[in-house]
């Protein structure tokens, strides 16, 4: 399917690694120009170079998105380079384990800045260009807002905020023809996930336990599967889809796992 993303300039926060990297590469394969926004220029450049090596186009901006002024500067850099913004993928964040018992006010607020405040700021600063292009916004969110996880109050709250902002912006931006959707991630295999599971005393056993609870094919979601859904939702092929919170998770959140594995 031709998603008609050729030469569309699409910002991807946290685009240097994991899900963000997968999104950048799929967008480039579809002819778009992903802009990798992340804190480390060297990491960003690795993705830009990999895309260039396969004949695609990409750009990068180094920014610490937990700093509000850095969000503004990142958007300004993209506009200075291309003169337009056609899409925004809010993806950057970290499950940082700030819980109710072990957390503090300072840690909680810091986590919100790392995980949801920049979603608002990037959309706010990109909005003038998105109005011109009638672009789209795609928010990556986590199952933790719906299922809970334990010991991650700040991250769960941030993801609840991401979901709420998706619906709020979809309403507010209707008059501009700007569509806003979200993809909820459950168990997705990334380098960060691999690093985390290796910290456990029984990583192989734990991974087998987790995948056994994923109804469709008893396997982890891949970054490419998240990226494929993202590209579709950013494209004109989903032209009448807005305000949707879509789970790309092999049925993890909603299907009856007991019945699926019976």
N, C-alpha and C positions, 0 to 999 in steps of 0.2 A: 504494500500500500504506500502510495506517495503521500506523505503527511504534509507536504507543501510548507516545509520549514526552511527551504533554501535561503541562506544568507540572513536568517532571523537571528538577531543578537539577543542571547538569553543568558542572564546572570544566574550562576549556580553557586550559592554559598556552601562552603565546606566541600568544594568540588575537587579537592586534591586527593581525597582518599575515600575508600569504601563506597557507599551508595552514591555519594556525590560524583566520584570519579566515573562510576558506571553511567550515571546520567549524562555527564559531559561527553563520554565516548559515543553513546547512542545518539545524542543530539548531533554530534559532528558527523556521524554516519548518515544521518538524515539530511545533511547539508546545512545545518544551522551553524552559528558561530557561538559556541559556549564560552562564557567568560568565567573562569575559575577565580572565585574570591575566597581566599583563605589567609591565615596568619603568616604562613611561611612561603616566601617567594620561590625558594628553591623547590619545594614540594609542588607548588603550583606549576612551575616550569616543566617538571617531569611529565605532567599530564598534557600540557600544551605541546611538548615535543613529541610525545607518543601519538597524539592526534595528527600532528603535521607529518609524521612518518608514514601515516596511512592515507595521506592526501587530503586531510581535513584542515579546517581553520579553527583557531582558538586564540584566546587572549587571557591574560591573568592580571589580577590586582591583589597585592598583598594588603591585608587589613585585619586588625584585631576587632572583630565585630562586637565584642562585649563593651567596646568603647564607642559611645554614641557618635562622636565626631568622625570616627573611622568609617562608619556606615555612610555618612554623607559624602566623605571623600572618595569612597569606593564607587558610588554611583556617579559622582562627578567625573571620575577618571574614565568610566565607560562612555559617558556622553561625549567627553572630549575626544576619545578615540574613534567613536563610530557615529556620533550625532544622533543616536537613536537607541531605544531599548524596546524589544518586542516581547520579552517574557522575563519573569522572575521565578526562580526556584529557591524557596527558603528551605534549606536543608541542614545547615550547620548546627551542631549541638552535641552535648555529651551527657550520658547517664552517669551523673557524678555522685550518687549515693548520699545525698543530703536528706536524712530521714527525720522523723519527728523526735525520736529519742536522742539521736546523736548530732542533731543539727543546731545551728545558732541563727539568729536573725541575720547576721552578716553573711553567713554561708548561704542561707536561703535566698537572699536578695542577689548575691553574686551569681547563683545558679540561674535565677530568672533572667539576668542580663545575658548569660551565656546561651540560654535556651529559648527565650521567647521575645525579649525586648527588641532584639535586632530583627526579628521577623517583622515587627511593626515598623521599625525605622527604615529598613530596606524598602518595604512597600511604600512608605510615606515619601521617601526621597525619589524613588523610581516613578511615582505616580504621574507626574507631569508628562514624562515620555510615554508611559503606557497609555495615557489618554490619547496622545497623538496617534499611536500605532494600533489602538484597540487591542493591546496585548493581553496576555493571560498571566495569572499568578497561580503557582502550584506550591502548596505547603506540605512538606514531609512531616508526618507526626508519628507517634508511637502508641502501641497498644496500652501502655501503662496508664493512659488517661481513662481507659475503659475497664481494664481488668485489675488495675493495681498490681504492685509487684512486691511491696514491702521495702522499707528503708530507702525510699527514693521520693519523698514528698515533693521536693522542689521540681524534679524532672516530670513527675506525674502532673503537677499543677501547670507546668509550662506547656505540656502537651494538651491538657484540657484547654488552655488558652489558645493554642494553635488551632484546635478544632473550632472553638468559638469564633476566633477571628476569621476563619475561612467562611463561615456562614454570614457573619456580620459584613465582611467586605463584599461578598457576593451581592448582598442587598444594596449596600452603599454605592457600588460601582456599576450597577445595572444601567444607569443612565448614560454611562460612557461606553457601553458595550464591552466592558472588561469582565472576563470570566475568572472565577476563583474557585479552585477545588483543592482537595487534600488527598494524600495517599497515606494510609496508616500501615506502618511496618510492624510486624510481630517478630518472628524469628528469621532474621536474614543473615546469611554468611558473609562476613566482612573480615578484613585483617584485624580490626579491633575486637570482633567477637572471638576470633581465633586466639588472640592474645589473652583475652579474659578467661576463656575456658581452660587454657593451659596453666592458669594460676591455681586451678582446683587440684585436689589430691587424686581425683579419679576422672580426668578429662574425657577419656573415651566412653566410659560408662555414663557420664552425665550427658554427653552429646547424644548417645543412643536413647537415653531417657527422654530428652527434649524432642528429638525428631519423631519418636514413637507417638507423640501427642499432636503432631501436625497432620490433620486428616488427609490432605491430598498428597499421596505418594510418600508419606512419612519422610519428608526431607525438608531442609532449609530452603527458604526463598533465596533466590540469587539477586545480586545487585542489578543484573541485566533485566530481570523481570520487573523490578521496581522502575528501572529506567525506561523500559518499553511503555509501561503505563503512563509514566510522566510525559514522554514525548507525545503520546496520543492526546493526553489532556491539554497539552499546550498547543496542539495543532487545530487547524480549522475543521478537521474531521470530527472533532467533538464540539462543534459549533453551538449546540443547544444544551450543553452540559455545564452547569454552574452551581455552586453551593453544595457540592457533593463531597462526602467523606468516604473514600473508597478503600476497602481493605484488600491489599495484595499480600495475602498471608497463607494461602493454601487452606483456608477455612479455619485457621487457628482460633480466631476470636469467637466466631458465631456458630460453627457447626458442633453438633453433639459428638464429642470425640469418643465417648463410650460406644455409641452406635456405629461410628465410622470404623472402629477397630474390632467390632464384634465378628 
